[in-house]
Amino acid sequence: QFELAHGVSALWRFDEQRDAGCTAPVDIRRFDNIAYGPEPRWNLLDVYRPRDTDAVLPVIVSVHGGGWGYGDKERYQYYCMSLAQQGFAVVNFSYRLASKYKFPAPLEDTNRVFVWLLAHAVRYGFDTHKVFCVGDNAGVHLLALYGACCTNPAYAALFTVRPPAGFVPRAVALNCGVYCVEMSNKKDLTTRLMADYLPGEGTAEELEQMDVFSHLTADFPPAFVMTAEGDFLAPQAGLLAERLQAVGARAEYHYCGDAGHVLGHVFHCNISSEYARCCNREGCDFF
């Protein structure tokens, strides 16, 4: 409803206010605006590493949120650098957005990032046996679908996306995510988003293809599943954790905050918040 009423410009202002006063940490080394694909505006990524080491490090790939039609790596730079401060190399990337680009364009871009990562591991000191992923909101949806592509051959066969042979993320942190899209006959926000994002504007076949719950297997990467008091997607997180456990995959469910501490959707990106820092430490500890 917030997006419907106020539009992308309001979301942009919200993120700008959240990150006001943030600067790049002096203990982090940045490599910015590296091309990972053919689209010059969107196929760009940054790499962040602790400055005090040249060692090969475990890697976190961040898939940003934004309802499939908003956001880029710039909105996630401070959050991602805070993860790098915990001893990781971090890959922070932009991907093609709706409405100009339709599904599965961002899923294709996500795969391109992992292909790039494996090809450039020596240059940037990536431990390719310890590749982890984080995402939130629509980024979680992309990340979960990509995890399914890596672990469910029948699902992967629905796409031209081909994950690197034998590659599966070591573990994933799924924060305040969407896993199932339900359409109504009303012209609500979901209907608008799907009209922008899906080539058929939300056919039954498309919605089934986008339904994370339908494509999970026991081989899905171990998952840190997080939601919070005040997160409008909280019910989906609980269902996902239950479904992962039911198919034999590992899931660790975290509910942050309570009635006296309403943290809200994607609160973990606000690195000035001690609640966010605590949550992000728990995710890194899981990795």
Salt bridges, closest charged atoms under 4 A:
ASP15 OD1 - ARG18 NH1 3.32
GLU16 OE2 - ARG75 NH2 2.83
ASP19 OD2 - ARG18 NH2 2.93
ASP32 OD1 - ARG30 NE 3.14
ASP46 OD2 - ARG30 NH2 3.68
ASP46 OD1 - LYS73 NZ 2.93
ASP72 OD1 - ARG75 NH1 3.43
GLU74 OE2 - LYS73 NZ 2.66
GLU108 OE1 - ARG96 NH2 3.14
ASP109 OD2 - ARG96 NE 3.02
ASP109 OD1 - ARG112 NH1 2.80
ASP136 OD2 - HIS268 NE2 3.69
GLU208 OE2 - HIS215 NE2 3.67
ASP231 OD1 - HIS265 ND1 2.70
GLU252 OE1 - ARG250 NH2 3.75
GLU252 OE2 - HIS254 NE2 2.77
ASP258 OD1 - HIS261 ND1 2.96
GLU274 OE1 - ARG277 NH2 2.82
GLU274 OE2 - ARG281 NH2 3.05
GLU282 OE1 - HIS254 ND1 3.33
